[in-house]
């Protein structure tokens, strides 16, 4: 009895040529991606680790991670009959070697969020790649995804030869470092796989583990998001955990954190692509890069002014409430770091006035942070009146 007689449907799979693979890779690079590689669409190798991580509750308030856990097991949840998973990388350094001033008197922004929302840009480039593929292979079905989709990007990126997963849990490319944003491009046609990246070049280095101020990196490739400054400033909704030490360790980070990347030797010697070349493939408005923001301004500005600031940026995820809450944490940190007597008194006086204005706010996250901030100021030796 034939398969057809049994009512079963089969599909003959033909692997496209190596030249086809290289043509698609070349197109991805032409569109501005700095790396492109392909792996077979099979079960994610690190899915078991993800399950253990979720079961331990290390995802914190990121409930979407748990709700869509099964979808992350295999890319077929994103594209039926998927055969190959292309992984592409975007340079998020914005052409800058330095990640900013650690001693800045403003609230620092994570490098990935300096410019406009990367989701919009990456999706636009993926659509151009899809259009090109459909022109080359009319029967091919594709789907481009960024980090909002249930795909274990680093898993497939390593298998696609883009790099290894470092001790800071991030993908590290030997030439570009870890300041990369990953996106997936799924195809219904089979491409010959690239050679997986099997070497671990972290060696005995523990720079990222040692530098994390909150101890969020529990060990090599083991992150407790609940302690991560990026998670705390972006994903946490409402008041921050009532832990004085944790809040103080957040330092002057307003949104995100790059510490475990800035100390990585591979990032210090990484080749950075100028922003002009990154935008050449898909001309866009040259947005101003915002690397830091005056935390006083965030607490004194109107809602409309803040909305205008965050419009079109990834900061919208944190929102007005989160930014104001984080600004309080940054200001308390800066007040404690101010050494010049006159400047110390002046800053504390201004900060106390600003915080008092927020204590009775209906925004519980900012109100709680303001009350905490007042208590911290009073602990500085009477700089704030009781």
Helices and strands as residue ranges (DSSP letters): H 18-30, E 35-40, H 47-55, H 63-67, G 70-72, G 75-77, E 84-91, E 107-109, G 111-113, H 118-136, E 142-145, H 153-159, E 164-165, E 171-172, E 180-187, H 207-211, E 217-219, E 222-223, G 225-227, H 229-234, H 244-249, E 253-255, H 259-262, H 265-268, H 275-278, E 292-293, H 295-300, H 303-310, G 314-317, H 319-337, H 341-358, H 364-378
